[in-house]
Structure formats: C-alpha cells, structure tokens
Amino acid sequence: MAASVISTQATALDSVAAKTLLANPNVAEGEILPAHNNAEQANKFKPVVYQIFTRLYGNKNTTNKPWGTIRENGVGKFNDIDDTALKSIKDLGVTHVWYTGVPHHALIGDYSAIGVSNDDPDVVKGRAGSPYAVKDYYNVNPDLAVDPTKRLQEFQALIERTHKQGLKVIIDIVPNHVARNYHSITKPDDLRDFGEDDNQTLEYAKHNNFYYVTDKQQSSGFQVPDLPDSLKPLGGESHPLSDGQFKEIPAKWTGNGSRLAKPDMNDWYETVKINYGVRPDGSHDFPALPPGYANLGAEQHYAFWQQHSHELPNSWIKFNQIAQYWLAMGVDGFRYDMAEMVPVEFWSYLNSHIKHSHPEAFILAEVYNPALYRDYIELGKMDYLYDKVDLYDTLKAIMAGQKSTAQIAVDQAKVQDIDSHMLHFLENHDEQRIANAAFLGALTGNSSTDAVDPRYALPAMVVSATLSTSPTLIYFGQEVGEAATQNLGFGHASRTSIFDYAGVPAHQRWMNQGKFDGGQSTAAEVALHAYYQKLLNLSTGKNAPALLGQYDSLDAANRSTESAAKASNKANNKTNNGSATGYDDSTFAFIRFEANTADNKGQKLIIVSNFSQTQTKSFSLKLPQALIAQWQLTDASYPLKDLLEDHEAQLVVEQGEGQVKLQLAPLSSAIFELAH
C-alpha cells in the first residue's frame, strides 16, 4: 500500500484509538455473560469468535528458526493463556474462544516416558504437526502442558479460567479423518479404538472405521509419497524414524479420499479417511431422513435416530462418544473441519445428540459449497457455516479492485433466509493474512509476501461485522496486523504456520511478555487494535441492538443507471476507472434497525464504507420514501451520531425522502445512529 494512503488513515484511526475504552464497554467488570440457547442467543447478542492457535498464542520466544525444534523456537502453553490474556480477549468484544489444535495430534517429539508412541516424520507435516491429524481424541497435545503427565488437567483449568471471564470454549472435531498413527492411550476402558475391530480384508464394511486398499496390485501396503526437497520431513534433517517408509498393511484410504496405496504429495497423506457407511460407489449404508425433516427441530431428529440406533455405522457412535466426552469436560461447542466431506445424515445424528444433552452448544462447520448450505443447517442441524465462497471472496475481490461493492448486496440476498447462520471472517488459519501482500496477490498478480498496511481491509471488516446477525470470527493477531512474512518450515510465508514451532511477531509485541497491553506494539498496531475493539464491541449488538434487528441495502437506491453499468463491468473484470466522487463501485451503504413499537421507536443505524484506497468520496446518500415511511419519520432534520469514527452528518427528510450528505476519506466507514 502506498505511504500516502497509510498516512491518510492515521489521523482517523488514532482518533478512534483515543476514544476507545480499554475495558469492554459491553460487559461490566466481573460480569459473566449469561448462557443462552442459540435461539435466545441470536436475540441477545451476536457471537464474536476469537480463534487462538493454542501452540502459538502464548509463545514468547522470538527465534523463529526454520524447522526449529521446540527447544529452539519455543511453544505456547495452556498456562500462558491466563486471566490477563483472557481479559484482554474479552475486552476486544469476544464471546467465544476457539482453541485450535487442542486434541492430541501427531507431532515430532519424544513423550515415550508418559506412554505416548513416537510419530514417524514421514507421515507428519512439519515438526510440530498438523492439528488436523488427530492421534488421540481423548487427550490433548502434550506440547501444550507445562507438565505433560497433567496435560488434561491443565486444559481443564484453562476451560475454567475461560468460563470465569464469561467466555465460551470451542475446540475442533475433525470427523472426516484421523492421523495414520491414531491410537488412544487414554480413552475410557469400555470404548474401542478406531479401526480396532475392522475387517481389514475388505475395502468396505459398514462397521469398519476405515477403508482399505485391497487391490492385489497394491498389496505391499502404504507407501510414502514422493516429496520435493522443500517438503522433505524435518527439512531433510536425519531422524531415526525418517526413512521414507511407514508400515501400514493393508494401506488405508487417505483423508481426502485417495484410494492409492501411494498417495500423491498433494493428498492428505498424513491422515486416513473415516468410513461413515458410504460405500465406495457412493451409495449409503444407513437410514435416510424421512421427507420433511428439514422443518423439524433437533429433538425430533434425536428421536428418529434413537429409533434407528441399531442400524448406525460404528463410526457414528464413536464420534458421538468423543463429542459427549468433551462436552462433559466443560467445552461449550465445536468447530467441524471439512464437514461437507461427511454425509449430512451423520450430522443430523451427532448434532441432535449434542443438542439433546447440551442445548446451548455452539456448532460451527467448515462448508464451502453454497448448494449444500441449507441441507447442513436444516437437516444437519448446524448452527453456523463459513460464509467464504460468497461474502469473503467478494470482499477480497473488492479490496483488490476486481469487483464492485454492488456484489455485497447480491451475496447477502442469496442467504437472506439463512443469514443468521453464516459466520463472517476475513482471516482464519487456512487463509492468508490480510497484512501480507499475498492476500490480494492472487487477484492482482503480485507475488510478493512482504508486509503491507492492514488498514486497507477495515471497510471490509466493518461490513463483515455489521451486515447481518451472523457471528464474526477474528484470528489471533489479525487485530494487530500480523503479516506472517516468514518461511518457518513446512508452513510458508503469508499464512501463520500451523505445522511449525514459531512465534507470531505482531501478537508477541501486543502480548508484551504476558502483560497483554500492547507495551511493545507500534503506534499503528495499537491504533488498529483499538479500531477492532470498538467495532467488535459494537457488533455484538449489546449496546447497538439494531445490529440484532433487520437489514436492508441502500445500494440499489444510490447506484445510478450509469454507475450500475460500471459496477457490472467491474464485477465482470471489464475496464472501469470509476468516479473520483459520488456513490460508486467503491462505496457501500446499508441499514440495520429495530422495528418501531408503541412505546419504542427502536434504534436505527446507517452504515456506509469507502473501500477506495486513494479517493475521498463525497455524495448525498439517499434513503427511499418507503424506508422513511417505515421508520415513521416526518419532514425534518435529524442528527446522526457516528458510533465508530468521528464523522458528522444529519439526515434531512424532505417530501418523504431522506438525504445524508457525506464525505468519506479513503478506507473510512461510519456507523450512524439516528437520534429521534
């Protein structure tokens, strides 16, 4: 980003920082957020989920040696996430903490002294290992404990600390696959391990937990894929188990569905796929939900599966046991990895059982196919799905200058009936960091992985956090502009590595050796954090109830025929230089409001953003007559208060139509509250 643009934003952001309270204005000191079921929750507040990569969050070591060991690069512990850390998270406006990488996954480290088998580097990605290659679902990653023999107790203590701060706890469940070396040493005595009772002579059997490669031409068993030097185990370092072999006879299907004994380097070769009763030809070996069950609640789904419990594949039972184990420990919900790779009927079974025992549980799923959204919500009983393929991708393209803001309203209309279920985000562990040039590089042709100023994404963040009643997800470090510019081993620059032992520089500066006060942060990082804090606290709706109310776009009413044509050109990658002023394909406006009642006119918000990195936008925002009538406003001037930045404006109603004259600096937004 050009230095002039960075300078343009600095004054406004510093002003926001100066006005932002250090404490969370939505929650009084010591207050515990009330527990609600999801229906109540949607009416009380919007969830803000803060994703912590647990291994990295508390690490104070700044060495960051590529392929560095745990001794060289350090590792964060459960105990590092103490009351001070959790209070700083809560002050940000967060309601739920997603602790990523908690279940014990395959890693390169010697814990044989506590009965844990060593993992083979040939089937482990990185040195620290992928959190999505779970090795033991009934325990936690020993790296995260000060005393590995008490690792589960240390995690339980973290759950208790998190709850004490009024925050909910989410962990991952990865239903589609497990580590090749899966073996639980801590499961309850009355439970059987995955694959323990499988008939390995069959490619498929209903109650087999895995699929097996039974092709006689591949009878020699699993073979490690051919890897380039850049992906060699441990960077090519010698290791007693790193010999290019891993004994698995017969070979199992790989996690992404590869049926080859020797999968490709791009396959998820460190994992094996779970069998849910889907035959190799794709047909189902389990009961189908009767017609009409999309309109029934979780309890009716639970009753259906109770009647058919004797017909269920064994893997279904095992994953319900896992979910109930963690819920009983105090976990408040789950994020499901690659949920669409598992049949929706299984989700109906699992989630209805979860809601039966824990009605308030928070259930988030990674689903990328919009055609499946409603099935996974209505039949699968998911609470929330990623809104990536439409909204995230659109906002990214707008920031890159490849699409018009008009597409935002189009995307929102697509999910109007399920908008409260669509979780919004700009970063997570799978995506490139906003502050890295590669985030937009694939769209702009820029191959750099250098740091850029992350404030170019603030208009997108404002829209993402306030557009609907859906939750907002923030990835740790996003709020201070972490850029992930280092290649650390198996993980590469632009994404914070999920495979390596590492420190996260911008986050470490904010962490300030455990004070979590920004004491080592730059002025720009402090200002960015303050902006996120103000926005996210607003977004919950606790002090801005209109954000729990209705939405309507102002885009069509303010986009002239000419600008609409330009927007269409922009959306289709045709030449369009835009306009230096006026409402155009770099601006977006919408409203959020409470309905009027006999004794309460309800809060009314007008939200407008300028995505342009270089141009100030001056225009008169139109509020149509139908809206003015719905809001029951008479001809007059109404003061507007900007709840986010420091813009001054008023709504003028003449002959039943509203106008708001605005001037928005580059990358500026306003959340105007109408004063009745």
C-alpha positions in Angstrom: 0.0 0.0 0.0 1.3 3.5 -0.8 2.7 5.5 2.0 0.3 8.4 1.3 -2.7 6.1 1.8 -1.3 4.9 5.2 -0.8 8.5 6.2 -4.3 9.4 5.2 -5.8 6.9 7.5 -3.5 7.5 10.5 -5.3 10.6 11.9 -8.8 9.0 11.9 -7.6 5.7 13.4 -5.6 7.5 16.1 -8.7 9.4 16.9 -10.6 6.1 17.3 -7.9 4.7 19.4 -8.0 7.7 21.8 -11.8 7.3 22.2 -11.8 3.5 22.7 -12.1 2.3 26.2 -9.5 -0.1 27.5 -12.3 -2.1 29.1 -15.1 -3.8 27.2 -18.0 -1.3 27.3 -20.5 -4.1 26.7 -19.6 -6.1 29.8 -19.3 -4.6 33.3 -16.3 -5.5 35.4 -16.6 -9.1 36.7 -19.9 -9.7 34.8 -20.4 -13.2 33.5 -22.2 -13.4 30.1 -25.5 -15.3 30.5 -25.8 -18.7 28.9 -28.5 -18.9 26.2 -29.5 -21.5 23.7 -28.9 -20.4 20.2 -32.4 -19.1 19.5 -32.1 -16.9 22.6 -28.5 -16.0 21.8 -29.4 -14.6 18.4 -31.8 -12.3 20.1 -29.5 -11.3 23.0 -26.1 -10.7 21.2 -24.1 -11.6 18.2 -21.3 -14.0 18.9 -17.7 -12.9 18.3 -15.4 -15.9 18.0 -11.7 -15.4 18.7 -9.6 -18.2 17.1 -6.4 -18.9 19.0 -3.8 -21.2 17.6 -3.1 -22.6 21.0 0.5 -23.7 20.3 1.5 -20.2 19.1 -0.6 -17.9 21.2 1.5 -17.8 24.4 4.9 -18.4 22.9 7.3 -15.6 23.9 10.3 -17.0 22.0 11.2 -14.8 19.0 13.9 -17.0 17.4 11.8 -18.3 14.5 14.4 -20.6 13.1 13.1 -22.5 10.0 12.3 -26.1 11.0 13.3 -25.1 14.6 12.7 -27.5 17.4 10.5 -26.9 20.4 13.6 -26.0 22.4 14.9 -23.6 19.7 11.6 -21.8 18.8 9.6 -22.4 21.9 5.9 -23.2 22.3 2.9 -21.7 24.0 1.3 -23.5 26.9 -2.3 -23.6 28.2 -1.0 -21.8 31.3 0.2 -18.9 29.2 -3.5 -18.1 28.5 -4.0 -16.8 32.0 -6.6 -14.3 33.4 -4.7 -11.4 32.0 -4.7 -12.8 28.5 -8.4 -13.8 28.7 -9.4 -10.4 30.0 -7.6 -8.8 27.0 -9.5 -11.1 24.7 -12.8 -10.3 26.4 -12.1 -6.6 26.2 -11.9 -7.0 22.5 -15.6 -7.8 22.4 -15.2 -11.6 22.2 -17.9 -14.0 23.4 -16.4 -17.4 22.3 -12.7 -18.6 22.2 -11.9 -21.3 19.7 -8.8 -23.1 20.9 -7.3 -24.6 17.8 -5.0 -27.6 18.0 -6.1 -29.0 21.4 -6.8 -32.7 20.7 -3.6 -34.7 20.7 -2.3 -34.8 17.2 0.7 -36.4 15.6 4.0 -34.5 16.2 7.7 -35.0 16.3 8.6 -35.1 19.9 9.6 -37.8 22.4 6.9 -38.4 25.0 7.6 -42.1 25.4 8.2 -41.5 29.1 4.4 -40.9 29.6 3.4 -43.8 27.3 2.9 -41.9 24.1 4.3 -43.5 21.0 6.7 -41.6 18.8 5.3 -40.4 15.4 7.0 -41.1 12.1 8.2 -37.9 10.3 7.3 -39.5 7.0 3.6 -39.1 7.9 3.8 -35.8 9.9 3.6 -32.4 8.2 6.1 -30.1 9.8 7.9 -30.7 13.1 5.1 -29.6 15.4 2.5 -31.4 13.3 -0.9 -30.6 11.8 -3.7 -30.1 14.3 -6.0 -31.8 11.8 -4.2 -35.2 12.1 -5.6 -36.2 15.5 -3.8 -39.1 17.1 -5.9 -39.4 20.4 -9.3 -37.8 20.8 -9.4 -38.5 24.5 -6.4 -36.3 25.4 -4.7 -33.1 24.5 -1.4 -32.1 22.8 1.4 -32.8 25.4 3.4 -29.9 23.9 0.8 -27.5 25.4 1.3 -28.6 29.0 3.9 -27.5 31.5 3.7 -31.0 32.9 2.7 -33.4 30.1 1.5 -36.0 32.7 -1.1 -33.5 33.8 -1.9 -32.1 30.3 -5.6 -32.9 30.5 -5.9 -31.2 34.0 -4.1 -28.1 32.6 -6.6 -27.9 29.8 -9.5 -28.3 32.2 -8.0 -25.4 34.2 -8.0 -23.3 31.0 -11.6 -24.1 30.4 -12.4 -22.9 34.0 -10.4 -19.7 33.6 -12.1 -19.0 30.2 -15.6 -19.5 31.8 -14.6 -17.3 34.8 -14.1 -14.5 32.3 -17.6 -15.0 30.9 -16.3 -16.6 27.7 -17.3 -19.8 26.0 -14.9 -22.6 24.8 -14.8 -24.1 21.3 -12.5 -26.9 20.2 -12.0 -28.7 16.9 -13.5 -32.1 15.9 -12.2 -33.4 12.7 -14.7 -36.0 11.6 -13.5 -36.8 8.1 -10.1 -38.2 9.0 -7.6 -39.1 11.7 -3.8 -39.4 11.9 -2.4 -42.6 10.2 -0.9 -43.5 13.6 -4.2 -43.0 15.5 -4.1 -44.7 18.9 -5.8 -43.5 22.0 -4.0 -44.4 25.2 -6.4 -42.5 27.4 -9.9 -43.5 26.1 -12.3 -44.8 28.7 -11.8 -48.5 29.3 -15.2 -49.5 27.9 -14.6 -47.9 24.5 -12.9 -49.4 21.4 -10.3 -47.6 19.3 -10.9 -46.5 15.7 -10.2 -49.5 13.5 -9.7 -51.9 16.4 -12.4 -54.2 15.2 -12.1 -53.6 11.5 -12.1 -56.5 9.0 -9.0 -55.4 7.1 -9.5 -57.9 4.3 -12.4 -55.8 2.9 -12.2 -52.5 1.2 -15.5 -51.5 2.8 -17.7 -52.9 5.5 -20.5 -50.9 7.3 -18.9 -51.1 10.7 -15.3 -50.8 9.6 -14.0 -47.4 10.7 -11.6 -47.2 7.8 -11.5 -48.1 4.1 -8.7 -50.4 3.0 -6.8 -50.7 -0.3 -7.4 -54.3 -1.2 -6.3 -54.1 -4.8 -3.8 -57.0 -5.3 -1.5 -54.8 -7.3 -1.2 -52.5 -4.3 -0.9 -55.3 -1.7 2.5 -54.2 -0.4 0.8 -51.6 1.8 1.1 -47.9 2.2 3.9 -46.0 0.6 5.1 -42.5 1.4 4.5 -40.2 -1.5 7.4 -38.7 -3.4 8.1 -35.3 -2.0 10.2 -32.4 -3.3 13.1 -31.2 -1.3 11.1 -28.3 0.1 8.6 -30.7 1.7 11.1 -33.3 3.0 10.4 -34.4 6.5 12.1 -32.1 9.0 13.6 -30.2 6.2 15.8 -33.1 5.3 17.2 -33.5 8.8 18.1 -37.0 9.8 15.8 -38.8 12.3 15.7 -42.4 13.5 12.2 -42.9 12.0 12.6 -40.8 8.9 13.5 -43.4 6.3 10.8 -42.9 3.6 8.7 -45.7 5.0 5.7 -46.1 7.2 4.3 -49.6 7.9 0.6 -49.9 7.1 -0.6 -53.2 5.6 -3.1 -53.1 4.1 -2.9 -49.4 3.2 -5.9 -47.3 4.2 -7.7 -44.7 2.0 -6.1 -41.3 2.5 -8.0 -38.5 4.3 -9.0 -36.7 1.2 -10.4 -39.9 -0.4 -7.4 -41.1 -2.4 -7.7 -44.9 -2.9 -4.0 -45.3 -3.7 -1.6 -47.2 -1.5 0.9 -44.5 -2.5 -1.0 -41.2 -2.4 0.2 -38.0 -4.2 2.2 -35.4 -2.5 -0.9 -33.1 -2.6 -3.1 -35.6 -0.9 -3.6 -35.5 2.8 -1.2 -38.4 3.1 -0.7 -37.9 6.9 -4.3 -38.9 7.5 -6.8 -41.7 6.8 -10.4 -41.3 5.9 -13.2 -42.3 8.3 -16.0 -44.6 6.9 -19.5 -43.3 7.8 -21.3 -46.0 5.9 -20.8 -44.5 2.5 -19.9 -47.4 0.1 -17.1 -47.0 -2.4 -19.7 -46.4 -5.1 -21.2 -43.5 -3.2 -24.4 -45.2 -2.0 -25.4 -45.0 1.6 -25.5 -47.9 4.1 -27.5 -46.1 6.8 -31.1 -44.9 7.2 -32.3 -41.8 5.3 -34.1 -39.0 7.0 -37.8 -39.0 6.1 -39.2 -36.2 3.9 -40.0 -33.0 5.9 -37.2 -33.4 8.5 -35.7 -30.1 7.3 -38.6 -28.4 9.1 -38.2 -30.3 12.3 -36.1 -29.5 15.4 -33.2 -31.2 16.9 -35.3 -33.2 19.3 -37.3 -34.8 16.5 -34.1 -35.7 14.8 -32.8 -37.1 18.1 -35.9 -39.2 18.4 -35.6 -40.5 14.9 -32.0 -41.7 15.4 -32.9 -43.3 18.8 -35.4 -45.5 16.9 -32.7 -46.5 14.3 -29.7 -46.7 16.7 -29.2 -50.4 15.8 -28.7 -49.5 12.1 -25.9 -46.9 12.6 -22.3 -47.4 11.4 -19.9 -47.8 14.2 -18.0 -44.6 13.4 -21.1 -42.6 14.1 -21.2 -44.0 17.7 -17.5 -43.3 18.2 -17.7 -39.6 17.3 -20.8 -39.1 19.5 -18.8 -40.6 22.3 -16.0 -38.2 21.6 -18.3 -35.1 21.5 -20.0 -36.1 24.7 -16.7 -36.6 26.4 -15.6 -33.1 25.7 -18.9 -31.5 26.5 -18.9 -33.3 29.9 -15.5 -31.7 30.5 -16.9 -28.2 30.0 -16.3 -27.5 26.3 -19.2 -25.4 25.0 -19.1 -26.3 21.3 -17.2 -27.4 18.3 -15.8 -26.3 15.0 -16.1 -29.2 12.5 -13.3 -29.5 9.9 -14.4 -30.1 6.3 -17.9 -31.0 7.3 -19.2 -31.4 3.7 -17.0 -34.5 3.3 -19.2 -36.3 5.8 -22.8 -37.2 5.0 -25.5 -34.8 6.3 -27.4 -37.6 8.0 -24.4 -38.2 10.3 -24.6 -34.5 11.3 -28.3 -34.8 12.0 -27.4 -37.7 14.3 -24.4 -36.1 16.0 -25.8 -32.6 16.4 -29.2 -33.7 17.6 -27.4 -35.8 20.3 -25.3 -32.8 21.2 -28.3 -30.5 21.4 -30.2 -33.1 23.4 -27.5 -33.2 26.1 -26.3 -29.6 25.8 -29.0 -27.4 24.1 -26.7 -24.3 24.3 -23.8 -25.9 22.5 -22.2 -23.8 19.7 -21.8 -25.7 16.5 -19.7 -24.2 13.6 -18.9 -26.1 10.4 -16.5 -25.6 7.6 -18.6 -26.0 4.4 -17.7 -24.4 1.1 -20.4 -25.5 -1.2 -23.3 -22.9 -1.2 -25.6 -25.6 -2.8 -25.3 -27.6 0.5 -25.7 -24.7 3.0 -29.4 -25.3 3.7 -29.0 -29.1 4.0 -26.3 -28.8 6.6 -28.2 -26.2 8.5 -31.8 -27.6 8.3 -31.0 -31.3 8.0 -27.6 -31.4 9.6 -28.6 -29.1 12.5 -25.5 -26.9 12.2 -25.7 -23.5 14.0 -23.2 -21.7 11.8 -21.3 -22.2 8.5 -18.4 -20.3 6.9 -19.6 -17.6 4.6 -16.5 -17.9 2.4 -17.4 -18.7 -1.2 -19.7 -15.6 -1.5 -19.1 -12.9 1.0 -15.4 -13.5 1.9 -14.4 -14.0 -1.7 -16.4 -10.9 -2.8 -14.9 -8.6 -0.1 -11.4 -9.8 -1.1 -12.1 -9.1 -4.8 -13.4 -5.6 -3.9 -10.3 -4.9 -1.9 -8.2 -6.0 -5.0 -10.3 -3.7 -7.3 -11.7 -6.7 -9.2 -15.4 -6.4 -8.2 -17.9 -3.7 -7.4 -19.4 -3.3 -3.9 -22.7 -3.9 -5.6 -21.9 -7.6 -5.3 -22.2 -7.4 -1.5 -25.9 -6.9 -1.7 -26.2 -9.7 -4.2 -24.4 -12.1 -1.9 -26.4 -11.1 1.1 -29.6 -11.6 -0.8 -28.5 -15.2 -1.6 -28.5 -16.1 2.0 -31.3 -13.9 3.2 -33.3 -16.9 4.6 -30.2 -18.3 6.5 -28.1 -15.1 7.1 -28.0 -15.6 10.9 -26.3 -18.9 10.3 -23.5 -17.6 8.1 -20.3 -16.9 10.0 -18.3 -13.9 8.6 -14.5 -13.7 8.7 -11.5 -12.1 6.9 -8.9 -14.4 8.4 -8.5 -17.9 9.9 -5.7 -20.4 10.0 -6.4 -21.6 6.4 -6.3 -18.1 4.8 -3.5 -15.7 4.1 -3.0 -12.8 6.4 -4.6 -9.5 5.4 -1.3 -7.7 6.2 0.6 -9.9 3.7 0.8 -8.8 0.1 -0.1 -12.3 -1.0 -3.6 -11.9 0.5 -4.6 -10.0 -2.6 -1.7 -11.1 -4.7 -3.5 -14.0 -6.5 -6.0 -11.4 -7.7 -3.7 -8.6 -8.5 -0.8 -10.6 -9.9 1.6 -9.5 -7.1 3.8 -12.4 -6.0 5.2 -10.6 -3.0 4.9 -11.9 0.5 6.0 -8.7 2.1 4.0 -6.9 4.8 1.5 -4.3 3.8 -0.5 -2.0 6.0 -3.6 -4.0 7.0 -5.9 -0.9 7.4 -6.9 -1.3 3.7 -9.2 -4.1 4.9 -11.1 -2.0 7.6 -14.1 -1.2 5.4 -14.4 -4.9 4.6 -14.2 -5.7 8.3 -16.9 -3.1 9.1 -19.2 -4.6 6.5 -18.4 -8.2 7.6 -19.1 -7.5 11.2 -22.3 -5.4 10.9 -24.0 -6.7 7.8 -26.2 -9.3 9.5 -27.0 -11.1 12.7 -24.3 -13.8 11.9 -21.3 -14.3 14.2 -17.9 -12.7 13.4 -14.7 -14.6 13.6 -11.3 -13.0 14.3 -8.0 -14.9 14.0 -5.5 -14.0 16.8 -3.0 -11.4 15.5 -5.4 -10.0 13.0 -6.4 -7.2 15.3 -2.7 -6.0 15.4 -1.9 -6.6 11.8 0.2 -9.8 11.9 1.7 -10.3 8.4 3.2 -13.8 8.5 6.2 -12.9 6.4 8.5 -15.8 7.4 9.0 -19.2 6.0 9.2 -21.4 9.0 9.5 -24.9 7.7 6.5 -26.8 6.3 4.5 -23.6 6.7 5.2 -20.9 4.2 5.0 -17.1 4.3 1.6 -15.4 4.1 -0.1 -17.8 6.4 0.8 -18.2 10.1 2.2 -21.7 10.2 0.1 -24.4 11.7 2.8 -27.0 11.2 5.9 -25.5 12.9 7.1 -24.2 16.3 7.1 -20.5 15.9 6.4 -17.1 17.4 3.9 -14.6 15.9 5.7 -11.3 15.9 2.9 -8.7 16.0 1.0 -10.7 18.5 4.1 -11.1 20.6 4.6 -7.4 20.7 1.0 -7.0 21.9 1.5 -9.8 24.4 4.4 -7.9 25.9 5.9 -10.8 27.9 2.5 -11.7 29.3 1.1 -8.3 30.1 -1.2 -8.2 27.0 -1.2 -4.5 27.0 0.5 -3.6 23.7 3.6 -2.4 25.5 5.9 -3.4 22.7 3.4 -2.7 19.8 3.9 0.0 17.3 1.6 3.0 17.3 -0.1 1.7 14.2 -0.7 -1.7 15.9 -2.2 -0.1 18.9 -4.5 2.1 16.8 -5.6 -0.9 14.7 -6.3 -2.9 17.9 -8.4 0.0 19.2 -10.4 0.1 16.0 -11.1 -3.6 16.1 -12.0 -3.4 19.8 -14.6 -0.6 19.2 -16.0 -2.3 16.1 -16.3 -5.8 17.6 -17.9 -4.5 20.8 -20.5 -2.7 18.7 -21.0 -5.8 16.6 -22.3 -7.9 19.4 -25.4 -5.8 19.5 -25.5 -5.5 23.3 -25.2 -1.7 23.1 -26.3 -1.5 19.5 -29.5 -3.5 19.4 -30.2 -2.6 15.8 -27.4 -5.0 14.8 -29.7 -7.8 16.1 -32.6 -6.4 14.0 -33.4 -6.0 10.4 -31.1 -5.4 7.4 -31.8 -3.6 4.1 -29.4 -2.5 1.5 -29.2 1.1 0.3 -27.0 0.2 -2.6 -29.6 -0.1 -5.4 -31.3 3.2 -4.3 -28.0 5.0 -4.6 -26.5 3.4 -7.6 -27.5 5.3 -10.8 -28.0 3.5 -14.1 -24.6 4.6 -15.2 -22.8 3.5 -12.0 -24.8 0.3 -12.1 -23.4 -0.4 -15.6 -19.9 0.4 -14.3 -20.5 -2.0 -11.4 -21.5 -4.7 -13.8 -18.3 -4.1 -15.8 -16.2 -4.2 -12.7 -17.9 -7.5 -11.5 -17.0 -9.0 -14.9 -13.5 -7.7 -14.9 -14.1 -5.2 -17.6 -12.4 -1.8 -17.8 -13.8 0.7 -15.3 -11.9 3.5 -13.8 -14.7 4.5 -11.5 -15.6 8.0 -10.4 -13.5 10.3 -8.3 -16.6 11.3 -6.2 -20.0 10.1 -5.6 -21.5 6.8 -4.7 -19.8 4.2 -6.9 -18.3 0.7 -7.0 -16.0 1.5 -4.1 -18.8 2.6 -1.7 -21.4 0.5 0.1 -24.3 1.5 2.3 -27.0 -0.4 4.2 -29.2 0.0 7.2 -29.8 -2.1 10.4 -32.7 -1.2 12.5 -35.2 -2.3 15.2 -38.8 -2.2 14.4 -40.9 0.5 15.9 -43.3 -0.4 18.7 -46.0 1.5 20.5 -43.6 2.6 23.2 -40.2 2.4 21.5 -39.1 3.7 18.1 -36.1 1.4 18.1 -32.6 2.1 17.2 -31.8 3.0 13.6 -28.3 2.7 12.1 -27.0 3.8 8.7 -23.7 2.1 7.8 -21.5 3.3 5.0 -18.0 2.5 3.9 -15.5 3.8 1.3 -13.3 0.9 0.1 -11.1 3.2 -2.1 -7.5 3.3 -1.0 -6.9 6.7 -2.7 -10.1 8.7 -3.3 -12.3 10.6 -0.9 -15.9 10.1 -1.7 -18.4 13.0 -1.5 -22.1 12.2 -2.1 -25.6 12.6 -0.9 -26.8 9.2 0.4 -30.5 8.6 -0.5 -32.9 6.9 1.9 -36.0 5.9 -0.1 -39.5 7.1 0.7 -40.6 3.5 1.7 -37.9 3.4 4.3 -38.7 6.8 5.7 -42.3 5.8 6.0 -41.4 2.6 7.7 -39.3 4.5 10.2 -42.2 6.9 10.7 -40.1 10.0 10.1 -41.7 13.3 9.2 -40.0 16.1 7.1 -37.3 17.4 9.4 -33.6 17.3 10.1 -32.3 14.5 12.3 -28.8 14.5 13.9 -26.7 11.5 13.2 -24.1 10.2 15.7 -21.1 8.2 14.3 -20.6 5.3 16.7 -17.4 4.1 15.0 -15.3 7.0 13.7 -15.9 10.8 14.1 -17.9 11.8 11.1 -20.6 14.5 11.4 -23.8 14.3 9.4 -27.5 14.7 9.6 -30.5 13.1 7.9 -32.7 15.6 6.1 -36.2 14.4 5.2 -38.0 16.4 2.5 -41.2 15.3 0.9 -40.9 11.9 2.5 -37.4 11.2 1.1 -34.2 11.2 3.1 -30.7 12.5 2.2 -27.4 12.4 4.1 -24.6 14.5 2.7 -21.3 12.7 3.3 -17.6 12.9 2.8 -15.6 9.8 3.5 -11.9 9.7 3.4 -10.2 6.7 1.8 -10.8 3.5 3.7 -13.2 5.2 6.1 -16.5 4.0 7.5 -19.3 5.4 9.5 -22.0 3.7 11.7 -24.5 6.5 12.1 -27.2 6.3 14.8 -30.3 8.2 14.1 -31.3 10.5 17.0 -35.1 10.7 17.2 
